[in-house]
Amino acid sequence: MAIDFEITSAANPEIKSIRALNTKKGRTEQGAFLSEGLRHVIEAARVGWVIRRLVISKAARQGPLLEEARRACVESGGRVLVVPPALMERIAKRDNAQSVIAVIEQRRRALDDIPGDGAEVYLVLEEARDPGNLGSILRTADAFGISGVVLVGACCDPFSVEAVRASMGSVVNVPLTEIDRDGFLAWHAGWRGATVGTHLKGTALPGLRDLKGGVLILMGNEQAGLSAPLSDICETLVRIPMRAGSDSLNLAAATAIMAYEATAAGFAEPQ
């Protein structure tokens, strides 16, 4: 059985380090992020993510899944901490916090590791700024078997507490890549698949369904849309038809429609 370390004070250095992960600076310095909820922690462990710390509320119910999480943490070199419920709420920065929170080591996929052939579908988000949208997109990508998400330019942090919560744990199932615009454009010069972008000047969405092979789906910023440099590299520009006079869809909703078209009804089979 894993050895638990009981902590009761918010001034404990371990707790201070964990609470720092609520900030971008803390996540960058530590190369880690917070994931809340036993089911999400188990999912991360089962797909090979490194759990550095497992924080368990003293009010947590014991059971086989919790013991599995303990073992996964210890086997990856981490420590299991037991804290009172009030301290768990201070770590999570909200009332009624989950009974289990994990500190998980971040990981990303290099752009060069993305294959340029086959039937993979990738979502490319340019300067996505809203962590709730990004988390929802990761959840959608997981549901439809998208092969990865590429964040281009000044996007929000995919490992922020808000994005991880909105992803409902899917952040551990969808390979993530982060790159600046120039780096992406240089890499794209060698891309052998199709490139599709959403744009107000695009053709109606059903035209996508004849495309085959590896595909990049480019989605623009919530306010500005897809930039000229990225729209210029798209062989196909599409728009999502809407009722006349209606406002635009938000990024998460538009990306969900594109992901559905690309997998369940479009040019690739869901994985």
Buried (B, 14 or more C-beta within 10 A) or exposed (E): EBEBEEBEEEEBEBBEBBBBBBEEEBBEEBEBBBBBBBBBBBBBBEEEBBBBBBBBBBEBEEEEBBEBBBBBBBEBEBBBBBBBEEBBBBBBEEEEBBBBBBBBBBEBBEBEEBEBEEBBBBBBBBBBBBBBBBBBBBBBBBBBBBBBBBBBBEBBBBBBBBBBBBBBBBBBBBBBBBBEBEEBBEBBEEBEBBBBBBBEEBEEBEEBEEBEBBBBBBBBBBEEBBBEEBBEBBEBBBBBEEEEEEEEBBBBBBBBBBBBBBBEEBBBEBE
